[in-house]
Amino acid sequence: MVWDHCKGYCRLVSIFYLYTAYFGIISEQSHVGFYLLGTFVLTLMLYGAGNKSPRNRFSLPDVLLILGLVVTIVYYVIEYPTLADRIGLATQTRDVIFGWFLIIMSLEVGRRTIGKILPAIGIALLIYTYWGRYFPFGLGHHGFTLSRIAENLFLSATGILGSICSTFASYIFIFVIFGSFMEASGCGKAFIDLAYTIIGRRTGGAGLSAVIASALFGTVSGSGTANVVVSGVFTIPMMKRLGYPPHFAGAVEAAASTGGQYMPPIMGAAAFLLAEISGTPYVQVIKIAAIPACLYFISVGLMVYFEAAKRDLRGMSASDLAQAREIVKEIPLLLPSPFDFPHCP
């Protein structure tokens, strides 16, 4: 039941950001606020607070946290004009309450998704920020008040709802949706069949095909995890069937898929954050990244080839390769649609 709600919720969030990507954002505050609300609520839906949390329904604490997030973000969106006017001035009590609630929720979402280490670092830094005057060895400072901490992390451009969150909402989330469409449409298999056709018959062809397929799919996904999910289900069984040891087959796919997040033009979150923070044009970022990304895949391919030659791992047979007519049918999946460029004449 929870997963059914999640699917409907994901559709609504995706439709909203596809709308804003095409027609433009409603306001910067709603654009960023609804993105943070969407991701935090989805996390509370999918990840329980602990091992004893119910899996088939929402727990009462999670419902209360979701309501608190809705109230906080709605307050931020509606009141932002007046919030912006009083940044650095007297902060109202409700600003401090909402700010600290959002800080605590950020730590909790991090704990549920990636474990305790990163939230623990965040808590340590908050302690240092507040009690800085008590730190020895030249590390001390005058300390910041609770209201000042809440103001900076809640309202400033470098806070939770600041430029980094805006980058995710404006660019990265759209490419995540795009990658999901590509995966569901069968584009991943098209990349794999194309890689098999290019180099599958060579020595170590299955492993080299995994490298090429990961490089190709990395251009549209920007995610190492997505690379493994899409290509690994095809390439790892193929490598094992052709004599690759299981650990070697897994290592080839892991190394190749990791490079997917370095392959222009998507490159996961790194390229967008780099462009946003440094002020470098995004096109310039991907131009600079193209050479090291290609060198990475060349080096992985050479290591696979040398290991395959040492183990006498032959190429794939004709029966393992896609037929020419299948490749021709899959080519349209790899080409951009005219609808990808709605503003072009």
C-alpha positions in Angstrom: 0.0 0.0 0.0 2.8 2.4 0.8 4.5 1.7 -2.5 1.3 2.4 -4.4 1.1 5.8 -2.7 4.8 6.4 -3.6 4.3 5.7 -7.3 1.4 8.1 -7.5 3.4 10.7 -5.5 6.4 10.3 -7.8 4.3 10.8 -10.9 2.9 14.1 -9.5 6.4 15.4 -8.6 7.8 14.3 -12.0 4.9 16.0 -13.9 5.4 19.2 -12.0 9.1 19.5 -12.8 8.6 18.4 -16.4 6.0 21.2 -16.6 8.4 23.8 -15.1 11.3 22.5 -17.3 9.2 23.2 -20.5 7.1 26.3 -19.5 9.3 27.9 -16.9 9.3 28.0 -13.1 6.4 29.5 -11.1 8.8 31.2 -8.6 12.3 30.4 -7.4 11.1 29.7 -3.9 8.3 27.3 -5.0 10.7 25.6 -7.4 13.3 24.9 -4.7 10.8 24.4 -1.9 8.6 21.8 -3.6 11.7 19.9 -4.7 13.0 19.6 -1.1 9.5 18.7 0.1 9.1 16.1 -2.6 12.4 14.4 -1.9 12.0 14.5 1.9 8.5 13.2 1.9 9.4 10.4 -0.5 12.3 9.4 1.8 9.9 9.3 4.8 7.6 7.1 2.7 10.3 4.6 1.5 12.7 4.5 4.5 11.4 3.6 8.0 12.7 5.2 11.1 14.1 1.9 12.3 13.9 -1.9 11.8 10.6 -2.1 13.7 8.8 0.5 11.6 5.8 -0.8 9.7 6.3 -1.5 6.1 2.7 -1.7 4.9 1.5 1.6 6.2 2.6 5.0 7.4 3.6 5.3 11.0 2.1 8.2 13.1 5.5 9.9 13.7 6.1 9.9 9.9 2.7 11.4 9.2 3.4 14.2 11.7 6.8 14.8 10.2 5.3 15.0 6.7 2.7 17.5 7.9 5.5 19.5 9.5 7.4 19.6 6.3 4.4 20.7 4.3 3.7 23.6 6.7 7.4 24.6 6.7 7.7 24.7 2.9 4.4 26.4 2.4 5.4 29.0 5.0 8.8 29.5 3.2 7.1 29.9 -0.2 4.4 32.3 0.9 6.4 34.4 3.3 9.7 34.5 1.4 9.4 38.2 0.3 9.2 39.3 3.9 11.8 36.6 5.0 14.3 38.0 2.5 13.8 41.5 3.8 14.7 40.6 7.4 17.7 38.3 6.7 20.5 39.5 8.9 18.0 41.6 11.0 15.8 40.5 13.9 14.6 37.0 13.2 11.1 36.1 14.3 10.5 33.1 16.6 8.6 31.2 14.0 11.5 31.6 11.6 13.8 30.0 14.1 11.4 27.1 14.8 10.9 26.3 11.1 14.6 26.7 10.5 15.6 24.2 13.2 12.8 21.8 12.2 14.2 21.8 8.6 17.8 21.3 10.0 16.7 18.3 12.1 14.7 16.8 9.2 17.8 17.1 6.9 19.8 15.1 9.5 17.0 12.6 9.8 16.6 12.1 6.1 20.4 11.6 5.8 20.4 9.1 8.6 17.6 7.0 7.0 19.2 7.0 3.5 23.0 6.9 3.9 23.5 5.9 7.6 24.8 7.7 10.7 28.2 8.9 9.7 27.2 12.0 7.7 24.5 13.2 10.1 27.0 12.7 13.0 29.4 15.0 11.1 26.6 17.6 10.7 25.8 17.5 14.4 29.4 17.9 15.3 29.7 21.0 13.1 26.5 22.4 14.6 28.0 21.9 18.1 31.2 23.6 16.9 29.1 26.5 15.5 27.2 27.1 18.7 29.9 26.4 21.3 32.8 27.6 19.3 34.1 29.8 22.2 35.0 26.6 24.2 37.2 25.0 21.6 41.0 25.1 22.3 44.1 25.1 20.1 43.2 28.1 18.1 40.0 26.5 16.8 37.7 28.7 18.9 35.4 31.5 17.8 32.8 33.7 19.3 30.0 31.3 18.5 26.7 31.8 16.8 23.2 32.0 18.4 20.5 29.5 17.7 18.6 32.1 15.7 21.6 33.0 13.6 22.3 29.3 12.8 18.6 28.8 11.8 18.6 32.0 9.7 21.7 31.0 7.7 20.7 27.4 7.1 17.0 28.2 6.4 17.1 31.5 4.5 20.5 32.2 3.0 21.6 31.3 -0.5 24.2 28.8 0.9 21.7 27.1 3.2 19.5 24.0 2.8 17.2 25.8 0.3 20.0 27.6 -1.4 22.0 27.3 -4.6 22.8 23.6 -4.4 19.2 22.6 -3.9 18.3 24.9 -6.8 20.8 23.1 -9.0 19.3 19.7 -8.2 15.8 21.0 -8.8 16.6 22.8 -12.0 18.9 20.3 -13.8 19.8 17.1 -12.0 16.2 15.9 -11.3 15.2 16.5 -14.9 18.1 14.3 -16.1 17.1 11.6 -13.6 13.6 11.6 -15.1 15.2 11.5 -18.6 17.4 8.6 -17.6 14.4 6.7 -16.3 12.5 7.2 -19.6 15.6 6.0 -21.5 15.8 2.9 -19.3 12.1 2.1 -19.6 12.1 2.6 -23.3 14.7 -0.1 -23.9 17.5 2.4 -24.7 19.8 0.5 -22.3 19.5 -2.7 -24.3 20.1 -0.7 -27.5 23.4 0.5 -26.2 24.4 -3.0 -25.1 23.5 -4.5 -28.5 25.4 -1.8 -30.3 28.5 -2.5 -28.1 28.3 -6.2 -28.7 28.1 -5.5 -32.5 31.2 -3.2 -32.4 33.6 -5.3 -30.4 31.9 -8.5 -29.2 33.8 -10.8 -31.5 37.3 -9.6 -30.3 39.3 -11.2 -27.5 37.5 -10.4 -24.3 34.6 -9.1 -26.3 32.0 -9.5 -23.6 34.1 -7.5 -21.1 35.0 -4.8 -23.6 31.3 -4.6 -24.6 30.5 -3.9 -21.0 32.9 -1.0 -21.0 31.6 0.5 -24.2 28.0 0.0 -23.1 28.6 1.7 -19.8 30.3 4.6 -21.6 27.4 5.0 -24.0 24.7 4.7 -21.3 26.7 7.1 -19.1 26.1 9.9 -21.6 22.4 9.8 -20.8 22.3 8.6 -17.2 25.2 10.2 -15.3 24.8 7.5 -12.6 27.0 4.6 -11.8 24.1 2.8 -10.1 21.8 3.1 -13.1 24.6 1.8 -15.3 24.9 -1.3 -13.2 21.2 -1.9 -13.1 20.7 -1.4 -16.9 23.8 -3.0 -18.4 24.9 -5.4 -15.6 21.9 -7.7 -15.9 23.0 -8.4 -19.5 26.8 -8.2 -19.4 27.6 -10.0 -16.2 25.7 -13.3 -17.2 27.3 -13.1 -20.6 30.8 -12.7 -19.3 30.3 -15.6 -16.8 28.9 -17.8 -19.6 32.0 -17.1 -21.8 34.4 -18.2 -19.0 35.0 -15.0 -17.0 35.4 -15.8 -13.2 32.4 -14.3 -11.3 34.6 -11.9 -9.3 36.2 -10.6 -12.5 32.9 -10.2 -14.3 31.5 -8.2 -11.4 34.7 -6.1 -11.2 34.6 -5.3 -14.9 31.0 -4.1 -14.7 31.6 -2.1 -11.5 34.6 -0.4 -12.9 32.9 0.4 -16.2 29.7 1.6 -14.6 31.5 3.8 -12.2 32.8 5.8 -15.2 29.3 6.4 -16.3 29.0 9.3 -13.9 32.1 10.9 -15.3 31.0 10.7 -18.9 29.7 14.0 -20.5 27.3 15.5 -21.0 25.4 14.5 -17.8 28.1 13.5 -15.3 25.6 13.2 -12.4 25.5 16.1 -9.9 29.2 17.0 -10.2 29.1 19.0 -13.4 26.1 21.1 -12.5 27.4 21.9 -9.1 30.8 22.8 -10.5 29.2 25.0 -13.1 27.0 26.7 -10.5 29.6 27.2 -7.8 32.5 28.2 -10.1 30.5 30.3 -12.5 32.0 28.3 -15.4 29.6 27.7 -18.4 28.3 24.2 -18.4 29.4 23.6 -22.0 32.9 24.5 -21.0 32.8 22.0 -18.0 31.8 19.1 -20.3 34.4 20.0 -22.8 37.1 19.8 -20.1 35.7 16.6 -18.7 35.5 14.7 -22.0 39.2 13.9 -22.3 39.7 12.4 -18.8 36.4 10.5 -19.1 37.6 8.9 -22.4 41.0 8.2 -20.9 39.2 6.4 -18.0 37.3 4.1 -20.3 40.3 3.4 -22.5 42.3 2.4 -19.4 39.6 0.2 -18.1 39.2 -1.4 -21.6 42.9 -2.1 -21.8 43.0 -3.8 -18.4 40.0 -5.9 -19.4 41.7 -6.8 -22.7 45.0 -7.8 -21.1 43.3 -9.9 -18.4 41.1 -11.6 -21.1 44.2 -12.3 -23.2 46.0 -13.8 -20.2 43.0 -16.0 -19.4 42.5 -16.8 -23.2 38.9 -15.5 -23.1 37.6 -15.6 -26.6 35.1 -13.3 -28.2 31.4 -13.9 -28.6 29.8 -16.1 -31.2 27.5 -14.9 -33.9 24.5 -16.4 -32.0 25.2 -14.1 -29.1 25.1 -11.0 -31.2 22.0 -9.0 -32.1 20.8 -9.4 -35.7 21.3 -6.5 -38.1 17.5 -5.9 -38.3 17.3 -5.6 -34.5 20.1 -3.0 -34.4 18.3 -1.0 -37.1 15.0 -1.1 -35.1 16.8 0.1 -32.0 18.7 3.0 -33.6 15.7 5.4 -33.3 16.0 5.0 -29.5 19.5 6.4 -29.6 18.6 9.5 -31.6 17.1 12.8 -30.3 13.5 13.5 -31.0 12.4 16.8 -32.6 10.4 17.3 -29.4 13.7 17.5 -27.4 14.2 20.9 -29.0 10.8 22.7 -28.8 12.3 26.1 -29.2 14.3 25.4 -32.3 12.9 26.4 -35.7 
